[in-house]
Amino acid sequence: MNESGVKLYRELLRAINLVFKNDLSVIKAAKIKVRSAFESNRSLLDKQDIEQQIVFGREVARFLLKNIAQGVNMSSFASNPTYLVKIEQRHEMADNDATPSLLDAKLEHIQPIGPCKVKCSGCSCTF
């Protein structure tokens, strides 16, 4: 594996550890998936193919960091669960038209952690 491949592999592992912190089964599955992808591309020789896979891997790491937020079920009521979602500065907040606005979602059961940016409907919190 060349230097850029090693760097990307480490970048993906860091992203996985951060995004799925405290969810060991998901961390393990994600690491297995990354390892499998790298193993399946081990025989690539064409520089253009290698670069294409590196760009794809960087996009995956960026997507994980910007778009995945952890949620924890804080309620013991299966019929009306309450989730705590950890939104951080690294998360995108409906920056493009393809992403539904947080304001359109039903947020009455979501409690933000950290600095808030946008007033949500249904409660006194702000996102």
MODELLER restraints for C-alpha pairs under 7 A, 6 or more apart:
rsr = mdl.restraints
at = mdl.atoms
rsr.add(forms.Gaussian(group=physical.xy_distance, feature=features.Distance(at['CA:5:A'], at['CA:54:A']), mean=6.83, stdev=0.5))
rsr.add(forms.Gaussian(group=physical.xy_distance, feature=features.Distance(at['CA:8:A'], at['CA:54:A']), mean=6.94, stdev=0.5))
rsr.add(forms.Gaussian(group=physical.xy_distance, feature=features.Distance(at['CA:8:A'], at['CA:57:A']), mean=6.86, stdev=0.5))
rsr.add(forms.Gaussian(group=physical.xy_distance, feature=features.Distance(at['CA:8:A'], at['CA:58:A']), mean=6.84, stdev=0.5))
rsr.add(forms.Gaussian(group=physical.xy_distance, feature=features.Distance(at['CA:12:A'], at['CA:61:A']), mean=5.40, stdev=0.5))
rsr.add(forms.Gaussian(group=physical.xy_distance, feature=features.Distance(at['CA:13:A'], at['CA:31:A']), mean=6.79, stdev=0.5))
rsr.add(forms.Gaussian(group=physical.xy_distance, feature=features.Distance(at['CA:15:A'], at['CA:61:A']), mean=5.99, stdev=0.5))
rsr.add(forms.Gaussian(group=physical.xy_distance, feature=features.Distance(at['CA:15:A'], at['CA:64:A']), mean=6.76, stdev=0.5))
rsr.add(forms.Gaussian(group=physical.xy_distance, feature=features.Distance(at['CA:15:A'], at['CA:65:A']), mean=6.20, stdev=0.5))
rsr.add(forms.Gaussian(group=physical.xy_distance, feature=features.Distance(at['CA:16:A'], at['CA:27:A']), mean=6.27, stdev=0.5))
rsr.add(forms.Gaussian(group=physical.xy_distance, feature=features.Distance(at['CA:16:A'], at['CA:30:A']), mean=6.90, stdev=0.5))
rsr.add(forms.Gaussian(group=physical.xy_distance, feature=features.Distance(at['CA:17:A'], at['CA:27:A']), mean=6.50, stdev=0.5))
rsr.add(forms.Gaussian(group=physical.xy_distance, feature=features.Distance(at['CA:19:A'], at['CA:64:A']), mean=6.77, stdev=0.5))
rsr.add(forms.Gaussian(group=physical.xy_distance, feature=features.Distance(at['CA:19:A'], at['CA:65:A']), mean=6.33, stdev=0.5))
rsr.add(forms.Gaussian(group=physical.xy_distance, feature=features.Distance(at['CA:19:A'], at['CA:68:A']), mean=6.70, stdev=0.5))
rsr.add(forms.Gaussian(group=physical.xy_distance, feature=features.Distance(at['CA:20:A'], at['CA:26:A']), mean=6.69, stdev=0.5))
rsr.add(forms.Gaussian(group=physical.xy_distance, feature=features.Distance(at['CA:20:A'], at['CA:27:A']), mean=5.98, stdev=0.5))
rsr.add(forms.Gaussian(group=physical.xy_distance, feature=features.Distance(at['CA:44:A'], at['CA:50:A']), mean=6.40, stdev=0.5))
rsr.add(forms.Gaussian(group=physical.xy_distance, feature=features.Distance(at['CA:65:A'], at['CA:90:A']), mean=6.68, stdev=0.5))
rsr.add(forms.Gaussian(group=physical.xy_distance, feature=features.Distance(at['CA:65:A'], at['CA:91:A']), mean=6.86, stdev=0.5))
rsr.add(forms.Gaussian(group=physical.xy_distance, feature=features.Distance(at['CA:66:A'], at['CA:90:A']), mean=5.67, stdev=0.5))
rsr.add(forms.Gaussian(group=physical.xy_distance, feature=features.Distance(at['CA:66:A'], at['CA:91:A']), mean=4.31, stdev=0.5))
rsr.add(forms.Gaussian(group=physical.xy_distance, feature=features.Distance(at['CA:66:A'], at['CA:92:A']), mean=5.37, stdev=0.5))
rsr.add(forms.Gaussian(group=physical.xy_distance, feature=features.Distance(at['CA:67:A'], at['CA:91:A']), mean=5.78, stdev=0.5))
rsr.add(forms.Gaussian(group=physical.xy_distance, feature=features.Distance(at['CA:67:A'], at['CA:92:A']), mean=6.20, stdev=0.5))
rsr.add(forms.Gaussian(group=physical.xy_distance, feature=features.Distance(at['CA:69:A'], at['CA:85:A']), mean=6.68, stdev=0.5))
rsr.add(forms.Gaussian(group=physical.xy_distance, feature=features.Distance(at['CA:69:A'], at['CA:86:A']), mean=6.09, stdev=0.5))
rsr.add(forms.Gaussian(group=physical.xy_distance, feature=features.Distance(at['CA:69:A'], at['CA:87:A']), mean=6.20, stdev=0.5))
rsr.add(forms.Gaussian(group=physical.xy_distance, feature=features.Distance(at['CA:70:A'], at['CA:85:A']), mean=5.75, stdev=0.5))
rsr.add(forms.Gaussian(group=physical.xy_distance, feature=features.Distance(at['CA:70:A'], at['CA:86:A']), mean=5.83, stdev=0.5))
rsr.add(forms.Gaussian(group=physical.xy_distance, feature=features.Distance(at['CA:71:A'], at['CA:83:A']), mean=5.97, stdev=0.5))
rsr.add(forms.Gaussian(group=physical.xy_distance, feature=features.Distance(at['CA:71:A'], at['CA:84:A']), mean=5.42, stdev=0.5))
rsr.add(forms.Gaussian(group=physical.xy_distance, feature=features.Distance(at['CA:71:A'], at['CA:85:A']), mean=4.27, stdev=0.5))
rsr.add(forms.Gaussian(group=physical.xy_distance, feature=features.Distance(at['CA:71:A'], at['CA:86:A']), mean=6.56, stdev=0.5))
rsr.add(forms.Gaussian(group=physical.xy_distance, feature=features.Distance(at['CA:72:A'], at['CA:83:A']), mean=5.30, stdev=0.5))
rsr.add(forms.Gaussian(group=physical.xy_distance, feature=features.Distance(at['CA:72:A'], at['CA:84:A']), mean=5.15, stdev=0.5))
rsr.add(forms.Gaussian(group=physical.xy_distance, feature=features.Distance(at['CA:72:A'], at['CA:85:A']), mean=6.51, stdev=0.5))
rsr.add(forms.Gaussian(group=physical.xy_distance, feature=features.Distance(at['CA:73:A'], at['CA:81:A']), mean=6.59, stdev=0.5))
rsr.add(forms.Gaussian(group=physical.xy_distance, feature=features.Distance(at['CA:73:A'], at['CA:82:A']), mean=5.82, stdev=0.5))
rsr.add(forms.Gaussian(group=physical.xy_distance, feature=features.Distance(at['CA:73:A'], at['CA:83:A']), mean=4.47, stdev=0.5))
rsr.add(forms.Gaussian(group=physical.xy_distance, feature=features.Distance(at['CA:73:A'], at['CA:84:A']), mean=6.50, stdev=0.5))
rsr.add(forms.Gaussian(group=physical.xy_distance, feature=features.Distance(at['CA:74:A'], at['CA:82:A']), mean=5.40, stdev=0.5))
rsr.add(forms.Gaussian(group=physical.xy_distance, feature=features.Distance(at['CA:74:A'], at['CA:83:A']), mean=5.41, stdev=0.5))
rsr.add(forms.Gaussian(group=physical.xy_distance, feature=features.Distance(at['CA:74:A'], at['CA:84:A']), mean=6.44, stdev=0.5))
rsr.add(forms.Gaussian(group=physical.xy_distance, feature=features.Distance(at['CA:75:A'], at['CA:81:A']), mean=5.27, stdev=0.5))
rsr.add(forms.Gaussian(group=physical.xy_distance, feature=features.Distance(at['CA:75:A'], at['CA:82:A']), mean=5.15, stdev=0.5))
rsr.add(forms.Gaussian(group=physical.xy_distance, feature=features.Distance(at['CA:82:A'], at['CA:109:A']), mean=5.04, stdev=0.5))
rsr.add(forms.Gaussian(group=physical.xy_distance, feature=features.Distance(at['CA:82:A'], at['CA:110:A']), mean=6.86, stdev=0.5))
rsr.add(forms.Gaussian(group=physical.xy_distance, feature=features.Distance(at['CA:83:A'], at['CA:109:A']), mean=6.04, stdev=0.5))
rsr.add(forms.Gaussian(group=physical.xy_distance, feature=features.Distance(at['CA:83:A'], at['CA:110:A']), mean=5.55, stdev=0.5))
rsr.add(forms.Gaussian(group=physical.xy_distance, feature=features.Distance(at['CA:84:A'], at['CA:110:A']), mean=5.59, stdev=0.5))
rsr.add(forms.Gaussian(group=physical.xy_distance, feature=features.Distance(at['CA:84:A'], at['CA:111:A']), mean=5.28, stdev=0.5))
rsr.add(forms.Gaussian(group=physical.xy_distance, feature=features.Distance(at['CA:84:A'], at['CA:112:A']), mean=6.95, stdev=0.5))
rsr.add(forms.Gaussian(group=physical.xy_distance, feature=features.Distance(at['CA:85:A'], at['CA:110:A']), mean=6.20, stdev=0.5))
rsr.add(forms.Gaussian(group=physical.xy_distance, feature=features.Distance(at['CA:85:A'], at['CA:111:A']), mean=6.30, stdev=0.5))
rsr.add(forms.Gaussian(group=physical.xy_distance, feature=features.Distance(at['CA:85:A'], at['CA:112:A']), mean=6.04, stdev=0.5))
rsr.add(forms.Gaussian(group=physical.xy_distance, feature=features.Distance(at['CA:86:A'], at['CA:112:A']), mean=6.08, stdev=0.5))
rsr.add(forms.Gaussian(group=physical.xy_distance, feature=features.Distance(at['CA:86:A'], at['CA:113:A']), mean=5.40, stdev=0.5))
rsr.add(forms.Gaussian(group=physical.xy_distance, feature=features.Distance(at['CA:87:A'], at['CA:112:A']), mean=6.29, stdev=0.5))
rsr.add(forms.Gaussian(group=physical.xy_distance, feature=features.Distance(at['CA:87:A'], at['CA:113:A']), mean=6.21, stdev=0.5))
rsr.add(forms.Gaussian(group=physical.xy_distance, feature=features.Distance(at['CA:88:A'], at['CA:114:A']), mean=6.67, stdev=0.5))
rsr.add(forms.Gaussian(group=physical.xy_distance, feature=features.Distance(at['CA:94:A'], at['CA:100:A']), mean=6.34, stdev=0.5))
rsr.add(forms.Gaussian(group=physical.xy_distance, feature=features.Distance(at['CA:94:A'], at['CA:101:A']), mean=5.29, stdev=0.5))
rsr.add(forms.Gaussian(group=physical.xy_distance, feature=features.Distance(at['CA:94:A'], at['CA:102:A']), mean=6.92, stdev=0.5))
rsr.add(forms.Gaussian(group=physical.xy_distance, feature=features.Distance(at['CA:103:A'], at['CA:120:A']), mean=5.75, stdev=0.5))
rsr.add(forms.Gaussian(group=physical.xy_distance, feature=features.Distance(at['CA:103:A'], at['CA:121:A']), mean=6.70, stdev=0.5))
rsr.add(forms.Gaussian(group=physical.xy_distance, feature=features.Distance(at['CA:107:A'], at['CA:122:A']), mean=6.87, stdev=0.5))
rsr.add(forms.Gaussian(group=physical.xy_distance, feature=features.Distance(at['CA:108:A'], at['CA:122:A']), mean=5.52, stdev=0.5))
rsr.add(forms.Gaussian(group=physical.xy_distance, feature=features.Distance(at['CA:108:A'], at['CA:123:A']), mean=6.30, stdev=0.5))
rsr.add(forms.Gaussian(group=physical.xy_distance, feature=features.Distance(at['CA:112:A'], at['CA:127:A']), mean=6.92, stdev=0.5))
rsr.add(forms.Gaussian(group=physical.xy_distance, feature=features.Distance(at['CA:116:A'], at['CA:126:A']), mean=5.19, stdev=0.5))
rsr.add(forms.Gaussian(group=physical.xy_distance, feature=features.Distance(at['CA:116:A'], at['CA:127:A']), mean=3.99, stdev=0.5))
rsr.add(forms.Gaussian(group=physical.xy_distance, feature=features.Distance(at['CA:117:A'], at['CA:126:A']), mean=6.21, stdev=0.5))
rsr.add(forms.Gaussian(group=physical.xy_distance, feature=features.Distance(at['CA:117:A'], at['CA:127:A']), mean=4.50, stdev=0.5))
rsr.add(forms.Gaussian(group=physical.xy_distance, feature=features.Distance(at['CA:118:A'], at['CA:126:A']), mean=5.30, stdev=0.5))
rsr.add(forms.Gaussian(group=physical.xy_distance, feature=features.Distance(at['CA:118:A'], at['CA:127:A']), mean=4.29, stdev=0.5))
rsr.add(forms.Gaussian(group=physical.xy_distance, feature=features.Distance(at['CA:119:A'], at['CA:125:A']), mean=6.78, stdev=0.5))
rsr.add(forms.Gaussian(group=physical.xy_distance, feature=features.Distance(at['CA:119:A'], at['CA:126:A']), mean=4.13, stdev=0.5))
rsr.add(forms.Gaussian(group=physical.xy_distance, feature=features.Distance(at['CA:119:A'], at['CA:127:A']), mean=5.68, stdev=0.5))
rsr.add(forms.Gaussian(group=physical.xy_distance, feature=features.Distance(at['CA:120:A'], at['CA:126:A']), mean=5.43, stdev=0.5))
rsr.add(forms.Gaussian(group=physical.xy_distance, feature=features.Distance(at['CA:120:A'], at['CA:127:A']), mean=6.27, stdev=0.5))
